[in-house]
Amino acid sequence: MAIAGAKGVHILNLSSRAIQLLLASEQGNLIEHVAWWRGGKLLFVTEHGRKSTLISLDIEGRSQVLKQSDGWLGVPVPSPDGKYLGFNKADEESNVWLIENF
């Protein structure tokens, strides 16, 4: 189980009840909207502060910025086949976006 909030992204092992910090949030930022990718080894989160950032994060804690915006990014949704990642981005052009080959 993944838990996100003001302190970062934590993984809770339901068997052992151990909690592991995967990604600490930047000072004053909020991490939310956690979505697991198929296979359970990668997840996607959004971090909100002065900018919004869409981040991929593996279970070892390695992260990669996929998109950064002055507008609000949220609700990442991986496709069932793992080829696409959909997410919200509020602006004048569109409110739903897709990333391929991440």
N, C-alpha and C positions, 0 to 999 in steps of 0.2 A: 504494500500500500504506500502511495506517495502522498505527502502532506506538504503544502506550500503556504507561506505566509510572510510576515515582515522579517523574520530571521533567516529565511531561505527555504530550500527544498530538503525535506527529510524523507528517508525510506524507513518504514516500519516493517520488520520481519514478523509476520503474524505467528510463526511457530515459536521463535525464541523471545519475542516481544522486544528485541533490540532495536534501537533507533540510531540511524546513521545519517549525518549531515552530508548531503551530496554537493550542494551549492549554497554558499552564503550570499545573501542579498547585499547589494551596495547600500551604504549608509542612507537611510531614509526611503529606500525603495521597497516596493511590495511585489512579491512573486505570487502569481496565482495561475489559474487555468492549467492544471496539469493533465496531460493526456499520454497514456502509454502507447508505444508502437508495438506492433505484433511481435511476439517472441519475448517480450518483457525485459529486453536489455537496453532499451532506449526510451526516453520520454521527452516530451516537449512542454515547455513552460513559457509564460509571458512574465516579463518583469516591467514594472511601471515606476517611473521616476520622472526626471526631466524629459526623458524620451521613453517610448515603449520599445521593448526588445523581445523578439521571438527567439528562443534558445533551444537547441537540441542538447540533451544531456544523457550520457551513458551511465550505467550503474557503477562505474569506477570513478565517476565525478568529472570526467572530461566533458567540456562544453564547447559548443560552436554557435556563434550568432548567425541566425538564418536571415533575419530581417530586423531593421531598426527604423523607427518612424517618430516624427514629432506628434503624429496622431495616435489614437488608441489602438493597440493590437490586442486581440484576445481570442479565446476559445479555439485552440488548435485541435484539429480533428484529422487523424491519419486515415487514409483510405484502407479498406480491408486487405487489399493486395500489397500495401506498403509502398506504392509508387508515388503517391501524392500526399501532400499535407495541406488541408484547407484551414483557413483562419479568418477571423473578422479583422477588418481595417476600416475605420470610419473616416471617409474623406469624400470629396465631391465626385470622384471617378467611379467608385464601387464600394460595396460594404463586405464582400466576400472575395478572398484571394486564394490562389493555389500555388504551391511550390512543387516542382518536379525534380527528381534526381538529387535529393538531398542526401 
